[in-house]
Amino acid sequence: RQILEATPLLESFGNAKTVRNDNSSRFGKFVEIFLEDGLICGAITSQYLLEKSRVVFQAKSERNYHIFYEMLAGLPSQQRQRYCLQGAETYYYLNQGGNCEIPGKDDAEDFRRLLNTMEVLNFSVDEQNSIFRILSSVLHLGNVYFEKYETDCQEVATVVSATEIRTVAELLQVSPEGLQKAITFKVTETQREKIFTPLTVESAVDARDAIAKTLYSLLFSWLTDRINKLVYPRQEALSIAILDIYGFEDLTFNSFEQLCINYANEYLQFFFNRIVFQEEQEEYIREQIEWKEIPFSDNQPCIDLISQKPYGILRILDDQSCFPQATDHTFLQKCHYHHGTNPLYTKPKMPLPEFTIKHYAGKVTYQVHKFLDKNYDQVRQDVLDLFISSRTKVVANLFFGHAQVMARQRSLIRRSSTRTRRYKAPTVAARFQQSLLELVERMERCNPFFVRCIKPNNKKEPGLFEVDVVRTQLRYSGILETIRIRKEGYPIRIPFLVFIDRCPGAAGWARPSQPGDTTGFVGVLGAAFGLGFPHRSSHPHPCSQLFLKEQLYQALESKRCRAHHLAALTLQRYARTFFIKRRFRSLRRKIVLLQSRARGYLARQRYRRMRHTLIKFRSLVHIYVNRRRYLKVSTASGHIPVLRRQELTRREVVDVTHLEIPAELMGLLEAAAGERVPHRHRSQPLVPPPTAPDPQLTLPLDINDYPMAKYVRGHFQEPAFGMLTAPLKAPLTRLDEELCHEALSLFQLILRFMGDPGLGGPQETLFGNYIVQKGLSVPGLRDELLAQAANQVWRNTNVNNEERGWLLLATCLSAFPPSAAFDKYLLKFVSDYAFAGYKPVCQRKLMHAMARSQLGAAAARAFPPSLLEWTANRRQASMALDLHCFNGAGSGGRCQGDHPHGQGGLCLAVGRGLAEGWRGWSVAMKAGTQWAELAGHDYVLDLVSDLE
């Protein structure tokens, strides 16, 4: 995985967008993968000729290396502020090509992938921060600008943007003054002193760019070495090497880098020609096959033009780099002088600083601007000393390692020389030629395979195939010559022993009598295909291999495939017969088993039906006998009638008899079970007098704005509303902690009230009054009690159970009103979903309570509802009381349990002509010899309840 993760890291630092490729590799990469027992055990990556000039210059429509844009797009804002970074378009080193983005490439996502790669490759956080510091300093260096001024009759450069100098110095942890001197002064060391010579603006720009290029190239080399140390093989092993090198380049502006790249391609093409053409023909001669040599384009003269001693173009460039007074112009004149008559070299017709070379892939014109500077590429000693003193460990180690390499090169030069001479630093061209020779030597020791990448068009567009572009690439890459030599020669080569094992047995031929006897076998082969082979003495046959034309090889393969096909058909025929027989036997066994199981199943089903019918008949007989016996016993003992018992049983949804009830309530229920209902004859139905509707009792105009679902969402702990068959784990509404236990116990009582089949008559009234008393005694539980009752009647699938819930809800509303936050929601719920008959009852009680709350007179009852109220609620009817005045007059009047003093007393008082209907009268109740008089805010039926 580490070897694979190294690829995107090197691509980010070594690939860039060019005019022909959005992800062009700007360095040569040679990866050697080592294998041990078939498994990858390590790898070594070598890099050649990184295009350092791209760091400081890009042509139009090109970009710098990907890492700069990925870093600016992916770094968090905090780190960007730490490194003083802005957008890519603000940096001179990034905006020269124009557009800073590539369609289809997400730089931020690639940066996140790069960070993951660094973690896999064990880069520490400090090392990552140091890498980003170096990259940021390179960008800030590009924004260092100069202006010229005259001093001592000469033009010198001074730094305009001192802020950028301080930023770079802070990032690299070096002295700002030393950095400014390094890019504005040239230091010459003598035996006694150092001489500082001020630079011109152009030279200062070159010094600035040289530092930027050196920083980036040393960082790239350090990354490569860092990866190699991590994945270096522990011991010698077999290896597979992959060379991924830049292709042939012919750009608008071709400089020193393009010359080196095209020279490398020339050399690799020469290596390809030697492997494919020369060795091909040498093998025919070695195998004693008559062969006419095929001519091919030999590019050795072009290689000599570029690199041959002593006057190759790169040799002249190296010589010119040693002279302090040499310029690009003197180098160009030397090239014209030595190669002006060479047919592969062309001088410009106008006096321009350029020359043209005819490569194997076509003519390329090179501009010689800064050829000498790019070839020399040496770091000044004062720059080395400045960065070696950096407080950033990675920066100091980069330049210290580079200084050690230079010191070793000096010592090797001096050792190899017999006399003392001035040290001559190796140039870029010399190092590149040496690396290329070593690369080719390594490839010669291997068995090479060539992969040619053909570009379908130069517009970087998908689905576009330009015939001329492809034809040109096929021609200059030698593919057409390779196809021709294969076509005219013998492309198929098979060793005799391999061929004998592969073909003759399949084609039905006899093997040769002796392993070494090939003459007879060749004759048989020729006779089989109508080929007349001459006698061996005049035309000897190949020595170790069988060379075949493509047509003959295809005929052999056709015979072999036919023989294999017939053999496969025979094998399939026998195999299918075997499998069909086996499947038939298995299927027959399974069918017999299935039939036996089916017969057994049908017999058992018939037995179960007969047994079920018999049991059902016996149960019906037992039911009939037990029912007759029960009717006799219940009639004699005065228990609840059978129809009443069936009604109570139908109300049960789930078994609630196991739910706990308070001990005091249990005692009251047991006591009530043995008592008869007193004064049963005192409550009797009457024909109600016609009453006009109360105009004050109307539904609020905004009642539709208060659906129950809205209250559930705002006041329930969980947004769920509907009948529950199990006790609550938490109250429905939000209550104080001390009331939660009471609310849960209250819900169990509601479940028992609505679903207990053994609850009826006085016990039912007593049970309901116990629940209502809880709401009267604890005002904080009233809304919870009403909400629980409403919850149990919503979506209740049992009609009898739902009716008990509405009865309980109406009885609770007779005793106490809901809070102002709940009354309209409950009124809306009652108006929309009340059980048949309970809608007007509950509406009236709620609207009376809301009207009194507006007058500030809302109050709860002192006692639970009386038997009269329970009876009225069950029948959804009004109540009437007998009223007697002290003057002997008397009448019957309607009474509402939720009105103070009752409406009957009020009507009687108004009938006597009182001026103010709410003053000058009172209601009293006589029980035996005692009188009880009510206050103005008391309820009439509280007296009845109190007496009960």
Secondary structure, DSSP 8 states (H G I E B T S, - for coil): -HHHHHHHHHHHHHEE--SS-TTEE-SEEEEEEEEETTEEEEEEEEEE---GGGGT---TT---BHHHHHHHHHS-HHHHHHTT---GGG-TTTSTTS----TT--HHHHHHHHHHHHHHTT--HHHHHHHHHHHHHHHHHHT--EEEEEETTEEEEEES-HHHHHHHHHHHT--HHHHHHHHHEEEEE-SS-EEEEE--HHHHHHHHHHHHHHHHHHHHHHHHHHHHHHH--SS--EEEEEEE-------SS--HHHHHHHHHHHHHHHHHHIIIIIHHHHHHHHTT-----------HHHHHHHH-TTTSHHHHHHHHHT-TT--HHHHHHHHHHHHTT-TTEE--SSS-SEEEEEETTEEEEEE-TTHHHHHH----HHHHHHHHT-SSHHHHHHHHHHHHHHHHHHHHHHHH-SS--------HHHHHHHHHHHHHHHHHTS---------S-SS--TT---HHHHHHHHHHTTHHHHHHHHHHS--EEEEHHHHHHHTHHHHT----SSTT--HHHHHHHHHHTT-----TTTS---SSEEEE-HHHHHHHHHHHHHHHHHHHHHHHHHHHHHHHHHHHHHHHHHHHHHHHHHHHHHHHHHHHHHHHHHHHHHHHHHHHHHHHHHHHHHHHHT---HHHHHHHHHT-SS--TTS---HHHHHHHHHHHTS--TTGGG------------TT----TTGGG--HHHHHHHHBSSS--S--SS--SS-SB---HHHHHHHHHHHHHHHHHHH-TT--THHHHHHHHHHHHHHHH-GGGHHHHHHHHHHHHTT-S-HHHHHHHHHHHHHHHHH----TTTHHHHHHHHHHH--TTHHHHHHHHHHHHHHHHHTT-----SS---HHHHHHHHHT--EEEEEE-TTS-EEEEEE-TTSBTHHHHHHHHHHTT-SSTTSS---EEEETTEEEE--TTSBHHHHHHHH-
